[in-house]
C-alpha cells in the first residue's frame, strides 16, 4: 500500500483515490509534527533510562515469580485467588506490598518480603550482542529470547548447577514504536506528504538501540552473584552460547578474575 521514494509517501492510485483526494488519509500537519516527535522522544528516553533499567527489570522478574508461584500453588493474595484472569483486576499495589499472610509457604513469603523491602536480585551477567562471540551464539541467543520454555529450562539448569534458588533470565522486549515513524503521515503542503521517519529518524534510533544498548540479564539473589555467574556461563556454553565473559561480568559490575592469583 505505502511506497517510500526519496522520503516521499505515495499510494497506489487505485486505493481509495488517494491521488485525487489526499485529505481522506489521516495525517498530521507539519506544524503539529513537533508534538508527535516529543512523544516519541520521551518514549525513547524512558526505554533506556526506566523501562530497561536493571533494577526495574529485576523487580519485574521478582513480581512475575510471585504471581506465578501464587497461581501454580493455588494460594491467595490477601484473599484473592489468581485462578481466573478477571481476578487479577482485584489486585493492586497494596495487595503486593502488604505483609504476606501465613497461608503462603516460607519460600514465597521470603520472596514477597524481599520485593516489599527492595532487596532485589542483582546482576550476575549482562549479555549484549557484542558479548556473543560466534554466529551460532547469536542464533541461539535469539532462539532463547523468543522462547519462554527455553528460558525456563535454562533457569532451572542454572539453579541446579549453582545450588541457588530464584535465578532469573531476563530478555526485555525490544522497542516496537519504530512503526510509528513509518506509519505516521505528515502533510508538508496541500499535496506534499512524507512519513514521519523521513523527518525524525526513529527507526534508526531503534536499530541502534537494539544493536548497541539492548541488554539481557541473568539475575541472582544478593551475595550469590559470583556463584550464579559461573554457573550461568557454564549452562549457556552447554546451550551453544559462547560469551565474552570478561565483558559480561564487567557490565554486571562483578570483579574480574585476578590473573596473578595462584
DRENLO-676562 format. One record per residue (C-alpha): x, y, z; residue in three letters; residue number from 0. Coordinates in pm, whole numbers. Layout:
REM DRENLO-676562
+--------+--------+--------+------+-----+
:      x :      y :      z : type : seq :
+--------+--------+--------+------+-----+
:      X :      Y :      Z :  ALA : NUM :
...
+--------+--------+--------+------+-----+
This chain:
REM DRENLO-676562
+--------+--------+--------+------+-----+
:      x :      y :      z : type : seq :
+--------+--------+--------+------+-----+
:      0 :      0 :      0 :  UNK :   0 :
:    260 :    255 :    108 :  UNK :   1 :
:    566 :    312 :   -108 :  UNK :   2 :
:    864 :    512 :     13 :  UNK :   3 :
:   1059 :    703 :   -252 :  UNK :   4 :
:   1318 :    970 :   -167 :  UNK :   5 :
:   1143 :   1027 :    164 :  UNK :   6 :
:    805 :   1082 :     -3 :  UNK :   7 :
:    497 :    875 :     65 :  UNK :   8 :
:    294 :    770 :   -237 :  UNK :   9 :
:     -3 :    540 :   -252 :  UNK :  10 :
:   -117 :    319 :   -533 :  UNK :  11 :
:   -374 :    527 :   -730 :  UNK :  12 :
:   -637 :    254 :   -711 :  UNK :  13 :
:   -653 :    267 :   -331 :  UNK :  14 :
:   -943 :    496 :   -231 :  UNK :  15 :
:   -843 :    754 :   -491 :  UNK :  16 :
:   -573 :    894 :   -264 :  UNK :  17 :
:   -402 :   1076 :   -550 :  UNK :  18 :
:   -722 :   1276 :   -613 :  UNK :  19 :
:   -839 :   1316 :   -252 :  UNK :  20 :
:   -535 :   1307 :    -20 :  UNK :  21 :
:   -728 :   1460 :    272 :  UNK :  22 :
:   -917 :   1132 :    312 :  UNK :  23 :
:   -600 :    983 :    461 :  UNK :  24 :
:   -549 :   1059 :    831 :  UNK :  25 :
:   -227 :   1254 :    883 :  UNK :  26 :
:    -73 :   1530 :   1093 :  UNK :  27 :
:     17 :   1877 :    973 :  UNK :  28 :
:    383 :   1976 :    975 :  UNK :  29 :
:    302 :   2232 :   1246 :  UNK :  30 :
:    189 :   1954 :   1479 :  UNK :  31 :
:    468 :   1709 :   1399 :  UNK :  32 :
:    686 :   1852 :   1677 :  UNK :  33 :
:    440 :   1732 :   1941 :  UNK :  34 :
:    449 :   1378 :   1799 :  UNK :  35 :
:    828 :   1394 :   1787 :  UNK :  36 :
:    835 :   1493 :   2155 :  UNK :  37 :
:    611 :   1199 :   2249 :  UNK :  38 :
:    833 :    955 :   2062 :  UNK :  39 :
:   1150 :   1113 :   2204 :  UNK :  40 :
:   1013 :   1064 :   2557 :  UNK :  41 :
:    940 :    701 :   2476 :  UNK :  42 :
:   1299 :    660 :   2363 :  UNK :  43 :
:   1436 :    812 :   2681 :  UNK :  44 :
:   1202 :    612 :   2906 :  UNK :  45 :
:   1304 :    290 :   2733 :  UNK :  46 :
:   1674 :    335 :   2804 :  UNK :  47 :
:   1654 :    508 :   3144 :  UNK :  48 :
:   1349 :    343 :   3301 :  UNK :  49 :
:   1174 :     54 :   3123 :  UNK :  50 :
:   1500 :   -135 :   3063 :  UNK :  51 :
:   1685 :    -23 :   3378 :  UNK :  52 :
:   1827 :   -327 :   3553 :  UNK :  53 :
:   1654 :   -251 :   3886 :  UNK :  54 :
:   1318 :   -218 :   3714 :  UNK :  55 :
:   1379 :   -544 :   3529 :  UNK :  56 :
:   1485 :   -732 :   3844 :  UNK :  57 :
:   1176 :   -601 :   4029 :  UNK :  58 :
:    960 :   -714 :   3740 :  UNK :  59 :
:   1113 :  -1063 :   3735 :  UNK :  60 :
:   1060 :  -1096 :   4111 :  UNK :  61 :
:    697 :   -984 :   4076 :  UNK :  62 :
:    633 :  -1230 :   3793 :  UNK :  63 :
:    781 :  -1507 :   4007 :  UNK :  64 :
:    547 :  -1418 :   4295 :  UNK :  65 :
:    237 :  -1416 :   4074 :  UNK :  66 :
:    335 :  -1740 :   3901 :  UNK :  67 :
:    401 :  -1912 :   4235 :  UNK :  68 :
:     67 :  -1799 :   4377 :  UNK :  69 :
:   -116 :  -1927 :   4073 :  UNK :  70 :
:     59 :  -2263 :   4038 :  UNK :  71 :
:     40 :  -2339 :   4412 :  UNK :  72 :
:   -325 :  -2239 :   4437 :  UNK :  73 :
:   -252 :  -1978 :   4704 :  UNK :  74 :
:   -430 :  -1647 :   4757 :  UNK :  75 :
:   -306 :  -1291 :   4768 :  UNK :  76 :
:   -488 :  -1128 :   5060 :  UNK :  77 :
:   -791 :  -1344 :   4992 :  UNK :  78 :
:   -780 :  -1317 :   4612 :  UNK :  79 :
:   -722 :  -1646 :   4430 :  UNK :  80 :
:   -548 :  -1598 :   4097 :  UNK :  81 :
:   -721 :  -1884 :   3917 :  UNK :  82 :
:   -905 :  -1662 :   3667 :  UNK :  83 :
:   -784 :  -1373 :   3454 :  UNK :  84 :
:  -1062 :  -1148 :   3589 :  UNK :  85 :
:   -935 :  -1194 :   3945 :  UNK :  86 :
:   -614 :  -1012 :   3858 :  UNK :  87 :
:   -824 :   -696 :   3827 :  UNK :  88 :
:   -881 :   -714 :   4203 :  UNK :  89 :
:   -509 :   -697 :   4279 :  UNK :  90 :
:   -324 :   -368 :   4318 :  UNK :  91 :
:     -4 :   -240 :   4480 :  UNK :  92 :
:   -145 :   -268 :   4830 :  UNK :  93 :
:   -202 :   -642 :   4784 :  UNK :  94 :
:    151 :   -698 :   4657 :  UNK :  95 :
:    326 :   -485 :   4920 :  UNK :  96 :
:    117 :   -600 :   5217 :  UNK :  97 :
:    295 :   -838 :   5453 :  UNK :  98 :
:    240 :  -1191 :   5321 :  UNK :  99 :
:     -2 :  -1397 :   5528 :  UNK : 100 :
:     69 :  -1731 :   5690 :  UNK : 101 :
:   -106 :  -1940 :   5427 :  UNK : 102 :
:    183 :  -1877 :   5189 :  UNK : 103 :
:    482 :  -2107 :   5217 :  UNK : 104 :
:    806 :  -1988 :   5372 :  UNK : 105 :
:    998 :  -1951 :   5046 :  UNK : 106 :
:    727 :  -1738 :   4888 :  UNK : 107 :
:    694 :  -1522 :   5200 :  UNK : 108 :
:   1067 :  -1452 :   5185 :  UNK : 109 :
:   1044 :  -1351 :   4818 :  UNK : 110 :
:    749 :  -1122 :   4886 :  UNK : 111 :
:    931 :   -956 :   5175 :  UNK : 112 :
:   1233 :   -907 :   4950 :  UNK : 113 :
:   1012 :   -731 :   4698 :  UNK : 114 :
:    849 :   -519 :   4967 :  UNK : 115 :
:   1183 :   -419 :   5120 :  UNK : 116 :
:   1351 :   -373 :   4780 :  UNK : 117 :
:   1607 :   -642 :   4841 :  UNK : 118 :
:   1620 :   -709 :   4470 :  UNK : 119 :
:   1802 :   -968 :   4259 :  UNK : 120 :
:   2141 :   -847 :   4140 :  UNK : 121 :
:   2312 :   -875 :   3803 :  UNK : 122 :
:   2521 :  -1189 :   3769 :  UNK : 123 :
:   2575 :  -1149 :   3393 :  UNK : 124 :
:   2484 :   -881 :   3141 :  UNK : 125 :
:   2458 :  -1004 :   2782 :  UNK : 126 :
:   2487 :   -768 :   2487 :  UNK : 127 :
:   2515 :   -852 :   2120 :  UNK : 128 :
:   2883 :   -762 :   2136 :  UNK : 129 :
:   2933 :  -1026 :   2407 :  UNK : 130 :
:   2819 :  -1303 :   2170 :  UNK : 131 :
:   3138 :  -1439 :   2018 :  UNK : 132 :
:   3007 :  -1661 :   1738 :  UNK : 133 :
:   2727 :  -1667 :   1483 :  UNK : 134 :
:   2592 :  -1981 :   1647 :  UNK : 135 :
:   2586 :  -1797 :   1979 :  UNK : 136 :
:   2381 :  -1516 :   1824 :  UNK : 137 :
:   2136 :  -1761 :   1669 :  UNK : 138 :
:   2086 :  -1948 :   1998 :  UNK : 139 :
:   2059 :  -1620 :   2189 :  UNK : 140 :
:   1763 :  -1508 :   1976 :  UNK : 141 :
:   1605 :  -1852 :   1994 :  UNK : 142 :
:   1617 :  -1841 :   2375 :  UNK : 143 :
:   1497 :  -1482 :   2384 :  UNK : 144 :
:   1187 :  -1575 :   2188 :  UNK : 145 :
:   1101 :  -1892 :   2383 :  UNK : 146 :
:    975 :  -1878 :   2741 :  UNK : 147 :
:   1010 :  -2257 :   2764 :  UNK : 148 :
:   1381 :  -2245 :   2675 :  UNK : 149 :
:   1441 :  -1962 :   2924 :  UNK : 150 :
:   1262 :  -2156 :   3198 :  UNK : 151 :
:   1470 :  -2467 :   3125 :  UNK : 152 :
:   1796 :  -2272 :   3135 :  UNK : 153 :
:   1694 :  -2105 :   3461 :  UNK : 154 :
:   1636 :  -2448 :   3616 :  UNK : 155 :
:   1975 :  -2567 :   3489 :  UNK : 156 :
:   2150 :  -2265 :   3642 :  UNK : 157 :
:   1965 :  -2315 :   3971 :  UNK : 158 :
:   2065 :  -2682 :   3973 :  UNK : 159 :
:   2432 :  -2611 :   3899 :  UNK : 160 :
:   2466 :  -2312 :   4135 :  UNK : 161 :
:   2255 :  -2464 :   4413 :  UNK : 162 :
:   2080 :  -2125 :   4447 :  UNK : 163 :
:   1707 :  -2059 :   4409 :  UNK : 164 :
:   1537 :  -1759 :   4247 :  UNK : 165 :
:   1767 :  -1716 :   3949 :  UNK : 166 :
:   1611 :  -1531 :   3656 :  UNK : 167 :
:   1696 :  -1495 :   3288 :  UNK : 168 :
:   1556 :  -1167 :   3162 :  UNK : 169 :
:   1518 :  -1056 :   2800 :  UNK : 170 :
:   1334 :   -720 :   2790 :  UNK : 171 :
:   1105 :   -661 :   2494 :  UNK : 172 :
:   1282 :   -463 :   2224 :  UNK : 173 :
:   1130 :   -122 :   2138 :  UNK : 174 :
:    838 :   -155 :   1896 :  UNK : 175 :
:    747 :    208 :   1841 :  UNK : 176 :
:    962 :    241 :   1526 :  UNK : 177 :
:    645 :    151 :   1336 :  UNK : 178 :
:    502 :    488 :   1444 :  UNK : 179 :
:    764 :    664 :   1234 :  UNK : 180 :
:    684 :    453 :    929 :  UNK : 181 :
:    307 :    472 :    961 :  UNK : 182 :
:    257 :    836 :   1064 :  UNK : 183 :
:    198 :   1066 :    768 :  UNK : 184 :
:    295 :   1435 :    782 :  UNK : 185 :
:    147 :   1694 :    547 :  UNK : 186 :
:    405 :   1946 :    426 :  UNK : 187 :
:    166 :   2124 :    190 :  UNK : 188 :
:   -163 :   2065 :      9 :  UNK : 189 :
:    -34 :   1771 :   -196 :  UNK : 190 :
:    304 :   1706 :    -45 :  UNK : 191 :
:    322 :   1430 :    220 :  UNK : 192 :
:    606 :   1242 :    388 :  UNK : 193 :
:    625 :    975 :    652 :  UNK : 194 :
:    742 :   1091 :    995 :  UNK : 195 :
:   1053 :    873 :    979 :  UNK : 196 :
:   1189 :   1087 :    696 :  UNK : 197 :
:   1173 :   1392 :    926 :  UNK : 198 :
:   1254 :   1220 :   1254 :  UNK : 199 :
:   1462 :    903 :   1201 :  UNK : 200 :
:   1302 :    695 :   1475 :  UNK : 201 :
:   1370 :    361 :   1306 :  UNK : 202 :
:   1742 :    443 :   1304 :  UNK : 203 :
:   1737 :    503 :   1680 :  UNK : 204 :
:   1556 :    175 :   1743 :  UNK : 205 :
:   1806 :    -13 :   1525 :  UNK : 206 :
:   2099 :    149 :   1705 :  UNK : 207 :
:   1946 :     75 :   2044 :  UNK : 208 :
:   1892 :   -291 :   1959 :  UNK : 209 :
:   2249 :   -319 :   1830 :  UNK : 210 :
:   2445 :   -134 :   2097 :  UNK : 211 :
:   2234 :    -62 :   2407 :  UNK : 212 :
:   1992 :   -353 :   2448 :  UNK : 213 :
:   2090 :   -586 :   2734 :  UNK : 214 :
:   1971 :   -921 :   2864 :  UNK : 215 :
:   2035 :  -1020 :   3223 :  UNK : 216 :
:   2100 :  -1312 :   3449 :  UNK : 217 :
:   1977 :  -1211 :   3795 :  UNK : 218 :
:   2081 :  -1373 :   4121 :  UNK : 219 :
:   1987 :  -1326 :   4487 :  UNK : 220 :
:   2213 :  -1070 :   4662 :  UNK : 221 :
:   2554 :  -1209 :   4768 :  UNK : 222 :
:   2527 :  -1502 :   4525 :  UNK : 223 :
:   2615 :  -1315 :   4206 :  UNK : 224 :
:   2957 :  -1480 :   4170 :  UNK : 225 :
:   2827 :  -1833 :   4213 :  UNK : 226 :
:   2538 :  -1779 :   3974 :  UNK : 227 :
:   2765 :  -1604 :   3723 :  UNK : 228 :
:   2993 :  -1905 :   3694 :  UNK : 229 :
:   2700 :  -2147 :   3670 :  UNK : 230 :
:   2528 :  -1933 :   3406 :  UNK : 231 :
:   2841 :  -1914 :   3190 :  UNK : 232 :
:   2869 :  -2294 :   3200 :  UNK : 233 :
:   2499 :  -2354 :   3128 :  UNK : 234 :
:   2494 :  -2105 :   2842 :  UNK : 235 :
:   2806 :  -2266 :   2694 :  UNK : 236 :
:   2626 :  -2601 :   2702 :  UNK : 237 :
:   2342 :  -2427 :   2514 :  UNK : 238 :
:   2596 :  -2322 :   2244 :  UNK : 239 :
:   2619 :  -1961 :   2359 :  UNK : 240 :
:   2984 :  -1862 :   2388 :  UNK : 241 :
:   3024 :  -1534 :   2572 :  UNK : 242 :
:   3291 :  -1274 :   2613 :  UNK : 243 :
:   3281 :  -1347 :   2987 :  UNK : 244 :
:   3506 :  -1055 :   3074 :  UNK : 245 :
:   3261 :   -812 :   2912 :  UNK : 246 :
:   2951 :   -985 :   3052 :  UNK : 247 :
:   3094 :   -975 :   3405 :  UNK : 248 :
:   3227 :   -622 :   3370 :  UNK : 249 :
:   2883 :   -493 :   3267 :  UNK : 250 :
:   2737 :   -673 :   3568 :  UNK : 251 :
:   2982 :   -482 :   3792 :  UNK : 252 :
:   3145 :   -807 :   3906 :  UNK : 253 :
:   3517 :   -810 :   3986 :  UNK : 254 :
:   3731 :   -955 :   3711 :  UNK : 255 :
:   3936 :  -1266 :   3793 :  UNK : 256 :
:   4284 :  -1198 :   3925 :  UNK : 257 :
:   4515 :  -1336 :   3659 :  UNK : 258 :
:   4801 :  -1341 :   3910 :  UNK : 259 :
:   4610 :  -1548 :   4163 :  UNK : 260 :
:   4758 :  -1887 :   4228 :  UNK : 261 :
+--------+--------+--------+------+-----+
